[in-house]
Amino acid sequence: QVQLVESGGGLVQPGGSLRLSCAASGISVSLSNMGWYRQAPGKERELVAALTRLSSTNYADSVKGRFTISRDNAKNTVYLQMNVLKAEDTAVYYCNGDYWGQRYWGQGTQVTVSS
């Protein structure tokens, strides 16, 4: 059974930082294409950052230079380091794993950026 469990969300002031974690079981993050998505109220879910199994990365224009996706193969975990957070980054953040065409989602973690 595949599980992706996100953690690390919370309330942060504008300009602050958070690191989200996605602990995987049932699939290997090193053999999967992993991604972080987010969904704000009233908006569609959007891709924030992606990390392929070949270690290439891709970021939404809105987060380039502020967010970094990475993985720890030994911990089978993917991270999203978020710096210089803005109010518009407020959303539920979801981890996604694509293992040879099979897609899996975590339950999401809330990130709220507010003073």
ROSE-4610 file (N, C-alpha, C; in Angstrom, 1 decimal, always signed):
// ROSE-4610
residu = [Q/Q/Q/V/V/V/Q/Q/Q/L/L/L/V/V/V/E/E/E/S/S/S/G/G/G/G/G/G/G/G/G/L/L/L/V/V/V/Q/Q/Q/P/P/P/G/G/G/G/G/G/S/S/S/L/L/L/R/R/R/L/L/L/S/S/S/C/C/C/A/A/A/A/A/A/S/S/S/G/G/G/I/I/I/S/S/S/V/V/V/S/S/S/L/L/L/S/S/S/N/N/N/M/M/M/G/G/G/W/W/W/Y/Y/Y/R/R/R/Q/Q/Q/A/A/A/P/P/P/G/G/G/K/K/K/E/E/E/R/R/R/E/E/E/L/L/L/V/V/V/A/A/A/A/A/A/L/L/L/T/T/T/R/R/R/L/L/L/S/S/S/S/S/S/T/T/T/N/N/N/Y/Y/Y/A/A/A/D/D/D/S/S/S/V/V/V/K/K/K/G/G/G/R/R/R/F/F/F/T/T/T/I/I/I/S/S/S/R/R/R/D/D/D/N/N/N/A/A/A/K/K/K/N/N/N/T/T/T/V/V/V/Y/Y/Y/L/L/L/Q/Q/Q/M/M/M/N/N/N/V/V/V/L/L/L/K/K/K/A/A/A/E/E/E/D/D/D/T/T/T/A/A/A/V/V/V/Y/Y/Y/Y/Y/Y/C/C/C/N/N/N/G/G/G/D/D/D/Y/Y/Y/W/W/W/G/G/G/Q/Q/Q/R/R/R/Y/Y/Y/W/W/W/G/G/G/Q/Q/Q/G/G/G/T/T/T/Q/Q/Q/V/V/V/T/T/T/V/V/V/S/S/S/S/S/S]
num = [1/1/1/2/2/2/3/3/3/4/4/4/5/5/5/6/6/6/7/7/7/8/8/8/9/9/9/10/10/10/11/11/11/12/12/12/13/13/13/14/14/14/15/15/15/16/16/16/17/17/17/18/18/18/19/19/19/20/20/20/21/21/21/22/22/22/23/23/23/24/24/24/25/25/25/26/26/26/27/27/27/28/28/28/29/29/29/30/30/30/31/31/31/32/32/32/33/33/33/34/34/34/35/35/35/36/36/36/37/37/37/38/38/38/39/39/39/40/40/40/41/41/41/42/42/42/43/43/43/44/44/44/45/45/45/46/46/46/47/47/47/48/48/48/49/49/49/50/50/50/51/51/51/52/52/52/53/53/53/54/54/54/55/55/55/56/56/56/57/57/57/58/58/58/59/59/59/60/60/60/61/61/61/62/62/62/63/63/63/64/64/64/65/65/65/66/66/66/67/67/67/68/68/68/69/69/69/70/70/70/71/71/71/72/72/72/73/73/73/74/74/74/75/75/75/76/76/76/77/77/77/78/78/78/79/79/79/80/80/80/81/81/81/82/82/82/83/83/83/84/84/84/85/85/85/86/86/86/87/87/87/88/88/88/89/89/89/90/90/90/91/91/91/92/92/92/93/93/93/94/94/94/95/95/95/96/96/96/97/97/97/98/98/98/99/99/99/100/100/100/101/101/101/102/102/102/103/103/103/104/104/104/105/105/105/106/106/106/107/107/107/108/108/108/109/109/109/110/110/110/111/111/111/112/112/112/113/113/113/114/114/114/115/115/115]
x = [+0.8/+0.0/+0.9/+0.6/+1.4/+0.8/+1.7/+1.2/+2.2/+1.7/+2.5/+1.9/+2.8/+2.4/+3.1/+2.3/+2.9/+3.0/+3.9/+4.0/+4.8/+4.7/+5.5/+4.7/+3.5/+2.7/+2.4/+1.8/+1.5/+1.3/+1.2/+1.1/+2.4/+2.7/+4.0/+3.7/+4.5/+4.4/+5.0/+4.5/+5.1/+6.6/+7.4/+8.8/+9.5/+8.6/+9.2/+9.4/+9.8/+10.1/+9.4/+9.2/+8.7/+9.4/+9.5/+9.9/+8.9/+8.3/+7.4/+8.1/+7.6/+8.2/+7.1/+7.5/+6.6/+7.3/+6.8/+7.4/+6.6/+7.4/+6.7/+6.9/+5.9/+6.0/+5.3/+5.9/+5.3/+5.8/+6.5/+7.2/+8.5/+9.4/+10.7/+10.8/+11.1/+11.1/+12.2/+13.3/+14.4/+14.0/+13.0/+12.6/+11.3/+10.8/+9.5/+9.7/+8.8/+8.7/+7.9/+8.5/+7.8/+7.4/+6.3/+6.0/+5.2/+5.2/+4.4/+3.4/+2.2/+1.1/+0.4/-0.3/-1.1/-2.4/-3.3/-4.7/-5.2/-5.4/-6.0/-7.5/-8.2/-9.7/-10.2/-11.1/-11.7/-10.8/-9.6/-8.7/-8.4/-7.9/-7.6/-6.2/-6.1/-4.8/-3.7/-2.5/-1.5/-0.2/+0.7/+2.0/+2.9/+3.6/+4.5/+5.9/+6.3/+7.7/+7.7/+8.6/+8.7/+10.1/+10.3/+11.7/+11.5/+12.2/+12.1/+13.1/+12.8/+13.7/+15.1/+15.3/+16.6/+17.2/+16.5/+17.0/+16.9/+16.1/+15.8/+14.6/+14.7/+13.6/+12.9/+11.7/+10.9/+10.0/+9.9/+9.2/+8.2/+7.1/+6.1/+6.8/+6.5/+7.1/+7.0/+5.8/+5.5/+6.4/+7.1/+7.9/+9.4/+9.8/+11.2/+12.0/+13.1/+14.1/+13.7/+12.5/+12.1/+11.9/+11.4/+11.2/+12.2/+12.5/+13.4/+12.9/+12.8/+12.4/+13.7/+13.6/+14.8/+14.3/+15.2/+14.8/+16.0/+15.6/+16.6/+16.2/+17.0/+16.7/+16.8/+17.7/+17.8/+16.5/+15.9/+14.7/+13.5/+13.7/+12.5/+11.5/+12.1/+11.3/+11.7/+10.6/+10.8/+10.5/+11.2/+11.0/+10.7/+10.1/+9.9/+10.3/+11.4/+11.9/+11.2/+10.5/+9.8/+10.3/+10.9/+11.5/+10.8/+10.9/+10.3/+8.8/+8.1/+6.7/+5.9/+4.9/+3.9/+2.5/+1.6/+0.3/-0.4/+0.1/-0.5/+0.0/+0.9/+1.4/+0.4/-0.5/-1.5/-2.3/-2.3/-2.9/-2.7/-3.5/-3.2/-2.1/-1.1/+0.0/+0.0/+0.0/-0.1/+1.2/+1.6/+2.7/+2.1/+2.8/+2.4/+3.6/+3.3/+4.3/+3.8/+4.6/+4.3/+5.3/+4.8/+5.7/+5.3/+6.0/+5.8/+4.3/+3.8/+2.4/+1.3/+1.6/+0.7/+0.9/-0.2/+0.0/-0.7/+0.0/-0.4/-0.4/-1.3/-1.4/-1.4/-0.8/-0.9/-2.2/-2.4/-3.7/-3.6/-2.4/-2.3/-1.9/-1.3/-0.9/-1.2/-1.8/-2.2/-1.0/-0.8/+0.2/-0.6/-0.4/-1.1/+0.0/+0.0/+1.0/+0.2/+0.4/-0.4/+0.3/+0.1/+0.6/-0.4]
y = [-1.2/+0.0/+1.2/+2.2/+3.4/+4.5/+5.1/+6.2/+7.4/+8.6/+9.8/+10.7/+11.0/+11.7/+13.0/+14.1/+15.5/+16.0/+16.8/+17.5/+18.8/+19.6/+20.8/+22.1/+22.0/+23.2/+23.9/+25.1/+25.9/+27.4/+28.2/+29.6/+30.3/+31.2/+31.9/+33.3/+34.2/+35.6/+35.8/+36.8/+37.1/+37.3/+36.8/+36.8/+35.7/+34.9/+33.8/+32.5/+31.4/+30.2/+29.0/+28.0/+26.7/+25.6/+24.4/+23.3/+22.2/+21.8/+20.7/+19.4/+18.4/+17.0/+16.1/+15.2/+14.2/+12.8/+12.1/+10.8/+9.7/+9.0/+8.0/+6.6/+5.7/+4.3/+3.6/+2.5/+1.7/+2.0/+3.2/+3.5/+4.2/+4.1/+4.8/+6.1/+7.2/+8.5/+8.7/+7.9/+8.0/+7.4/+6.5/+5.9/+6.5/+7.6/+8.2/+9.6/+10.1/+11.6/+12.2/+13.0/+13.6/+15.1/+15.5/+16.9/+17.4/+18.7/+19.4/+20.3/+20.1/+20.9/+21.7/+22.7/+23.5/+23.9/+24.1/+24.5/+25.5/+26.7/+27.8/+27.7/+28.3/+28.3/+29.0/+28.3/+28.8/+28.7/+28.0/+27.9/+26.5/+26.2/+24.9/+24.5/+23.2/+22.7/+23.0/+23.5/+23.8/+23.2/+22.9/+22.4/+23.5/+23.2/+24.2/+23.8/+22.6/+22.1/+20.7/+20.3/+18.9/+18.4/+17.2/+16.6/+15.2/+15.1/+13.8/+12.8/+11.5/+10.4/+10.6/+11.4/+11.7/+13.0/+13.5/+14.6/+16.0/+16.1/+17.4/+18.1/+19.4/+20.1/+21.1/+21.4/+22.4/+23.1/+24.4/+25.2/+26.1/+26.4/+27.4/+28.8/+29.6/+30.9/+31.7/+31.5/+32.3/+32.0/+30.8/+30.4/+30.3/+30.5/+30.4/+31.3/+30.8/+31.6/+31.6/+31.1/+31.1/+29.7/+28.8/+27.4/+26.5/+25.4/+24.4/+23.0/+22.2/+20.8/+19.9/+18.9/+18.0/+16.7/+15.7/+14.5/+13.9/+13.0/+12.2/+10.8/+10.1/+8.8/+7.8/+8.1/+7.2/+7.2/+8.4/+8.6/+8.4/+8.2/+8.1/+9.2/+10.4/+11.6/+12.7/+13.5/+14.6/+15.9/+16.9/+18.2/+19.3/+20.3/+21.6/+22.7/+23.3/+24.4/+25.7/+26.4/+27.6/+28.8/+29.8/+31.0/+32.2/+33.3/+34.6/+34.3/+33.7/+33.4/+34.7/+34.5/+35.6/+35.2/+36.2/+35.8/+34.9/+35.2/+34.4/+33.0/+32.6/+31.2/+30.4/+31.1/+30.4/+29.4/+28.1/+27.0/+25.7/+24.7/+23.4/+22.8/+22.3/+21.7/+20.2/+19.6/+18.2/+17.6/+16.5/+15.8/+14.8/+14.6/+13.7/+12.9/+11.6/+10.7/+10.0/+10.0/+9.3/+8.2/+6.9/+5.8/+5.0/+5.3/+4.6/+4.6/+5.8/+6.1/+6.0/+5.4/+5.3/+6.5/+7.3/+8.5/+8.4/+8.9/+8.9/+10.3/+10.5/+11.8/+11.6/+12.6/+12.7/+13.4/+13.6/+14.1/+15.7/+16.2/+17.7/+18.3/+19.4/+20.1/+21.6/+22.3/+23.7/+24.6/+25.5/+26.6/+27.9/+28.7/+30.0/+31.1/+32.0/+33.1/+34.4/+34.9/+36.0/+36.7/+38.0/+38.7/+38.8]
z = [+0.0/+0.0/+0.0/-0.9/-1.0/-0.1/+0.6/+1.4/+1.3/+1.1/+1.1/+2.3/+3.2/+4.4/+4.5/+4.3/+4.4/+5.8/+6.1/+7.4/+7.2/+8.2/+8.2/+7.9/+7.6/+7.4/+8.6/+8.5/+9.6/+9.3/+10.3/+10.1/+10.2/+9.3/+9.2/+8.7/+9.2/+8.8/+7.4/+6.7/+5.4/+5.5/+4.6/+4.6/+5.3/+6.0/+6.7/+5.9/+6.6/+5.9/+6.5/+5.7/+6.2/+5.3/+5.9/+5.2/+5.3/+4.2/+4.1/+3.8/+4.5/+4.2/+3.7/+2.9/+2.4/+2.5/+3.5/+3.8/+3.0/+2.2/+1.3/+1.9/+1.7/+1.9/+0.8/+0.4/-0.7/-2.1/-2.2/-3.4/-3.0/-3.9/-3.7/-4.3/-3.6/-4.1/-5.1/-5.0/-5.9/-7.3/-7.3/-8.6/-9.1/-8.5/-8.9/-9.3/-10.0/-10.3/-9.2/-8.4/-7.3/-7.5/-6.9/-7.0/-5.8/-5.7/-4.7/-5.5/-5.1/-5.7/-4.5/-4.9/-3.9/-4.5/-3.5/-3.9/-2.9/-3.4/-2.6/-2.7/-1.7/-1.8/-3.1/-3.7/-4.9/-6.2/-6.0/-7.2/-7.5/-8.7/-9.1/-8.5/-8.3/-7.8/-8.9/-8.5/-9.4/-8.9/-9.9/-9.7/-9.1/-8.0/-7.5/-7.8/-7.6/-7.9/-8.2/-9.0/-9.4/-9.4/-9.1/-9.1/-9.7/-10.9/-11.6/-11.0/-11.4/-10.9/-11.4/-12.5/-13.0/-12.4/-11.4/-10.6/-11.3/-12.3/-12.8/-12.1/-12.0/-11.2/-12.1/-11.7/-12.4/-11.4/-11.6/-10.6/-11.3/-10.6/-11.1/-11.1/-12.0/-12.1/-10.8/-10.2/-9.0/-7.8/-7.8/-6.7/-7.0/-8.2/-8.6/-7.8/-7.3/-6.5/-5.0/-4.7/-3.3/-2.7/-3.6/-3.1/-3.7/-3.0/-3.4/-3.1/-4.1/-3.9/-3.8/-2.9/-2.8/-2.2/-2.1/-1.6/-0.8/+0.1/+0.9/+0.6/-0.2/-0.6/+0.6/+1.5/+2.7/+3.6/+3.7/+4.4/+3.6/+2.3/+1.4/+1.5/+1.6/+1.9/+0.9/+0.5/-0.4/+0.4/+0.2/+0.9/+0.0/+0.6/-0.1/+0.8/+0.6/+1.4/+0.8/+1.6/+1.1/+1.9/+1.2/+1.8/+1.2/+1.9/+1.5/+1.2/+2.1/+1.9/+1.8/+0.9/+0.7/+1.0/+1.2/+1.5/+0.4/-0.9/-2.0/-2.0/-1.1/-1.0/-0.1/+0.5/+1.4/+0.6/+1.0/+0.3/+1.1/+0.6/+1.1/+0.1/+0.6/-0.2/-0.2/-1.4/-1.5/-2.2/-1.7/-2.3/-3.3/-4.4/-5.4/-5.9/-6.0/-6.5/-7.8/-8.8/-10.1/-10.3/-10.0/-10.1/-11.4/-12.5/-13.7/-14.1/-14.0/-14.5/-13.5/-12.3/-11.2/-10.3/-10.1/-9.4/-8.0/-7.0/-5.6/-5.0/-4.1/-3.4/-1.9/-1.3/+0.2/+0.5/+1.8/+2.3/+2.4/+2.2/+2.2/+3.6/+3.5/+4.7/+4.5/+5.4/+5.3/+5.6/+4.6/+4.8/+4.8/+5.8/+5.9/+6.2/+5.3/+5.4/+5.7/+6.9/+7.4/+8.6/+8.7/+9.8/+10.9]
